[in-house]
Amino acid sequence: MQEKSLESKSGASSFGTKLCYAAGDIGCNFVWTFVSGFLILYYTDSVGMSPAFVGTMIFICRILDGISDIGMGVVIEKTHTRWGKARPWVLFACAPLALSLILLFNVPSSFSELGKSTYIYITYIFMTVICYTAVNLPYNAMLPRFSLTPHDRNVVSAIKGAAVVVAALSISIITPFLFDIFGGQQNQQTWTNISALYAVIAIVMLLITFIGVKEKIPPTMDEDGKPAKVPVKKAIHLLLRNKYFYIATGLFVLFYAMTGIGGITIYFVRDVMGNANLLGLVSAITIFPMLIGIPILPAMYKKFGKRNVMLTGALVSAVGCALQLINPANLPLYLAFAIVRGFGSIMFSLPIFTLASDIVEYDERRHGFRAEGLVTSANSFGIKVGTGLGSAMVGWFLALGRYDANAIVQTQSSLNAMIGVQIVVPLVLSIMLAVLLIFWDMEKKQG
């Protein structure tokens, strides 16, 4: 009771609460990292769909997904339960999310090409537009409702970031071995087994978050003692006049476009470097920057300012990408400069989810009410559009390079397309991130 009282007074969350919150992002990543890293490979090499179709389908669906975020944000604002306004959705939607993952990786082989295309559109929309939105957006909206100070949110973000890196790394290392265990990537049963395994892990992790994290912000009551309604129309109007809303959304689009192109990595290591089993090693190289960065980054944010650290991270990432272009197929050089990129990514990726919380409190100081759902939905819109654009670029570039799923050795144009997505696109996006961060001056106004 004493720990809970002190936690409430200080606005800080306990270490156990932070770990429980991080578990939810592990669960989300056992869905999303698997999808972003392997779904295109499944569609092209196992189902037999063209890269151009896959890229276009993903982009269209992610636009719809971004729009659905705004609707989910309104739903959160209108939710009033004994569990809070965001937390209950983590419970309600985790099982449908797990089911959607299994359906996504089970395209019936007996269907015609039109039937497969239709099934792919329906299941991808079900997973991304409905189920993932219903889990991940409320999950992120929980942050400012249990972590009540900027410094505590930075620490939560660091712990969550470490957990996500470990989860993503585990998926990258384990999945290729599961291919071998279950019969190969062209065997449908392989994808069924892996998706079912990851679906179970996702449910368990999300339930840990629901059980272990409690919202601290009580509902605002009206004069009749009932939960007050957030003025949604007014909140949207004010949000659209907030420059930080546009900057944050742009940052999410650009950063998550970089994560969205992660699906090219399996092609890159297999065809450019000549060994698909290098995927785990290439992914594991992110551990080194994480081990160094995670313990010291919260202090760096406090001393130098979150925006300055993020800006430096974007520039460091750009330098790492530029150096990788010296010889993309040289494994030692690629890994060395991947460490440089990793340092830049860690400096940027850990605090990005705290931006929504900063905007929530900024608007509360100016206008007197909190709209976590709407602000988070706007940032989530950026995530969905960004990952959709990144994933689409994978398909589009492969099609442009005339990738042949049945070829033993790919043409040089196909290899160049893979190098372009793996290195050149992140270089350009990192520079754009740095330019956009120049205009984020909220910390000066707060100070």
N, C-alpha and C positions, 0 to 999 in steps of 0.2 A: 504493500500500500504506500509506503514511504517513497519507493522508487517511482511509482505512478504519479504521486503528488508532485515530486520534484520535477518529473518529466513534464507534467502539465504546466507548472509554473514557468519553467525555463523555455518552453516551446520546443525543446529538443526531444528527439525520440530515442528510446533505448537501443542498445546494440542488437538485442534480439528482434526488436521490431524492424530494424533496418535489414536484418538477414531475411526475415519473413517477407518483407516487401521485395527484396532482390529475387526471392524464389519465384515470384510471379513473372518476372522478366525472363527467367530461365525457362519457365513453361511456355511463354510466348515465343521464345526463340527456338524451342524444339519444334515449333510449328513453322515460324517464319524463316529461320535460317535454312531449314530443310527445304522449304518451298523456293526461296530465292536462290539457293545454291544448286538445287538438283531438279526442279520441276521442268525447266527448259530441256535439260538432258533427257528426262523421261519422255517428254513429248516428241523430241526429235529422233532419239535413238531407239526408244522402245515402242512408242505408239506409231511413229512414222509420219508425224506432222511436219510441214515445212517450217523453217525458222521464221520466214516472213509472216506466216499466219500466226505463229505463237507470239511474236513481238507485237503485232497489231492487236491481237486479242487481249494481251496483258495491258497494253496502254489504254485501250477503250474501257476495260473493266476497272482499272485503277482510277480513271476519272470519275466513274460512277461511285467508286469506293470513297473517294474524297468528298463527293457530294453527300453521301450517306453519313459521313462524320458530323456534318452540321446538324442533321436530324438527330443523331445520337446525342449531340451536345445539348440540344433542347430537351430531349428525354431525361437526361441527367438533371438538368435544372428543375424539372417538374417532379423528380423522384423524392419522396419523403418517407423513409422507413426507419425503424428502430436501429437498423444497421448503418444508416447514413444515406447519402444521395448517390455516391459512386460505387461504394463497396459491394452492395448487393448484386450488381451486374456481373462482377467477377465470378460469383457463385452461379448465377442463373445461366450464363452463357458458356461456361467452360466445357460442359459435355457436348453441346452442339458444335463447338469449335473442334473438338477431338474427332467427332463424327465427320465433319466436313473435310478434315485432313485425309482421312481414310478414303472417302469418296473421290477426292481429287486425284489420288494416285491409283485409281482403279477404273481406267477407261476400258469399257468392254471391247475385247478384240473382235467380237462377232459383228460389231456395228460397221455400217458403211462409212465412207469418209465424211459424208454429211452428218451421219449419226454421231460419229466421234466428235466432230466440230461442235455440234449442238450440246453434247454431253459436257465437253470441256468448258464451253461458255457458262452453262448452268451451274456446274460444280465450282468453277472459279469465282463466279459471282456470289454463290452461297457462302463460300469460305471467306472471301475478302470483304465483300460489300456488307454482309450481314454478320457472320459469326465472329470474325476477327475484330471488326469494328466494335461489336457489343462487349468484347472482353478488353481489348487493349486500350481503347479510349477511356473507359472508366478507370482502368488500372492507373493510367497516367494522371487522371484527374484526382486520384486519391492523394498524390504527393503533397500538395499544399494544404490538404485537410488533416494530415497527421504530422507533418514536418513543418513547424511554424516559423522557423527563422531561416534566412538565406544561407548562413553557414551550415546549419544542420542539413539543409537540402543539398548543399554541395557534398557533404560527407555521405549522405544517402546515395547521391548520384555516383560517387566514387565506388562505393561498395557494390551498387547495382551494376556499374560498368564492369567491375572485375568479374562478377558472376556471369554477366552476358558474354564476356570474352571467353571464359572457361567453357560455357555452354556451346558457343559457336565453334570453338576449337574442338571440343569433344565430338560434335556432329561431323566436322570436316575430317577428323581422324577415324572415327568409328564407322561412318557410312561406307567408305570404300571396302573396308574389311567385311561389313555386313553383305555387300554385293557378292563377295566370294563365298561367304558362308551360306547364303540363301539361293545361290545359283546363277548370279550374274545380272547385270543391269538390263539385259534384254528379256529377262524372265519376269512376267507379271507378278508371280507369287513373291518375288524378291521385294518389289515395291509395296505390295500389300502388307507383308510382314514388318517392314521397316516403318511404314506409316502408322501401323497399329501400335508398335512399340513406342514411337515418339508421341503418339496421341495419349497413351496412358501416362507417360512422364509429364506431359503438359497438364493434364487434369490434376495430378498429385501436387505439382508445384503451385498451381493457381489456388488450390484449396488451402495450401499452407499460408498463402498471402491473405486469403479471406479470413481464416481463423486467427492469424497472428497479428493483423494490422487493424486497429480501430481508428475511425475518424474522430478527431478531437473537436472539430468546428461544429457547434450545435446549430440546429436550424434556426434561422431568424423567424421570430414569431410576430404575427400581426396583432392588432388591438384586441381581437377576440381570442387570443391564445392559440391560434392555429398557425401552422407553418406558412410564412409569408411567401408570396409568389415573386420570383425574380422577374423584374420587368424585361422580358426577353427582347421585345422590339427595341426598347431603349438601349439595352445592353449591346445588341447588334449594331445599332446606330453609332453608339460611342466607340465600339470596337473598330468599326470601319473608319473612324476618324483618328485612330491611334497609330502613329507611324511605326511603333514597335511591333504591332501586329503584322504589318507587311514585311518588316525586316525579318522577324522570327519565322514567318511562313516561308520566305525566300531561302533562309538558311536551312530550314528543314528540307525543302525541295532539292537544293543543291547537294546537301550532305547525304540525303537518302538516295539520290540518284547514284552516288558513289557506292552505296551499299547494294543498290539494285543491280549493278553490273557484276555483282559477285558470282552470278551464274556462269560467267565466262571463264572463271578460274579453272574449273575441271577440264574445259577444252584447252586452255592455255598450257597447263602442265602436261596434259596428255599429248598434244600435238606440237606445240612449240618447243617444250623441253623434252618431250619424248617419253614421259613416264607418268601415268595417271596416279601412281601411288605416292607421287611427290605432293599431292594435295594436302596431306596431313602436315608435312614438313613446312610447306609454304604458309599454311594457316598457323602453325605452331610458333612461327617467328614473332607473332604478335605478343607472345607471353613475355618476352624480355622487356619491351617498353612498358608493358602493363605492370610488371613487378616493381619497376623503378618509379613509374609515374603515379600509381594509385596512392601510395602512402604520402606523397609530398604535394599532390595537386591541390587538395583543399587549402593547404597553407599558402600555396602560390596564388590561388584565387583571392585569398584574403589580403595578401601583401601587394600584388600587382594589379588586381582587378580581373574579374572573370572575362570581360571582353578582350583585354590585352593578351591574356593567356590563350584564348581561343584564336585570336588573330595570328599570334605567333605559331600556333599549331597548324593553321591553314597554310602558312608560308613554308613551314618545315615540311609538310606533306608534299607541297608543290616541288620543293627541292629534291626530295626523295624520288618522286616520279621522274623528274628530269634526268637524274643520275641513272635510273634504271634503263633509260633509252639508249645508253652507251652500248649495251649488248644484252638485249632482253632474254636471249636463250642461255646465257651464262649463269648457271645456278648460284655459284658463290657470290657473284656481283649482285645478282637479283636479290638474294637473301640479305646481303649487307645493306643495300639501299632500302629494302623492305623494312628493316629496323628503323631507318630514318623516317619512312612513311608512318610506321607504327607509333613513333613518338608524337608525330604531328596529329595523328588520328586520335590518340588518347587524350591529348590536350584539348581537342575540340569536342569529341563525342561525349565525354563524361558530363559536362555542364549543360549540354544543349537542352536537356529536358527540364532544367530549372528555369529556362527562359519563360515558359508559360506561367509558372508560379510567380515570377517577378512581375509579369504583366497583370496577373490577377490582383496582386497587392498594390500595384501602381494605380490600377483603376479603382480599387477599394478606397484608397486614400483620396482620390479625386472625386469619386461619385458616390461613395457610401454603400456599395454592395459588391458582393463577390459573384463571379460567373465562371467558376472553374470549368464547367462542362463546355460552355461556348468557346472559351479561350483554348482549352485543350483540343477541342474539335477542329479549330482553325489550324493549330499546329499539326494535328493528325492529318488534316487535309494535305498539308505540305509533305508529310511523310508518304502518304499514299500516292500522290502525284509523282513525287521524286522516285520512289521505288518502281513505280510503273514505268516512268520514263527510262530509268536505268535498265530494267529488265527488258523493255522494248528494244533498247539500243543493242542488247545482246543479240536478239533475234534479227533485227534489221542489219546489223553489221555482218553477221554470219551469212545472211542472204546476199548482201552486197558482195561479200568475198567468195560467194558460190560454194559454201560449205556443203560437203557431201557426206552424209552420215554413214554411207556404206564404203567409203574410200579407206584404204589402209593408210595411205599417205595423203595428206591434204595439199592442195596447191598453194603456191606462195601467196596468192591473193587472199586465200582463206586464212593463212597464218598471219598476214599483215592485218587483217581485220581483227583477229584475236589480240594482237599486240596493241592495236589502236584502242580497243575497249578496255584492256587490262591496265594500260599505262597512260596513253595520251588523254583519254577522256577524264580520268581522275586528276591529271595535271591541270587541265583547263578548269575543271570544277573547283579545285582548290584555290586557284587564283581568283575565281569569281566569289568564293566564300570570303576571302580576305578583303576584297573590295566592299562587299556588303557590310562586313563587320565595322568598317570605318564609321558607318552612320549610326551604330548602336552606342548611344551616350547616356543610357538610363542611370548608370552608376554615378555619373557626375551630378545628375539631378537629385539622386537620392542622398549623395554625400553633401 
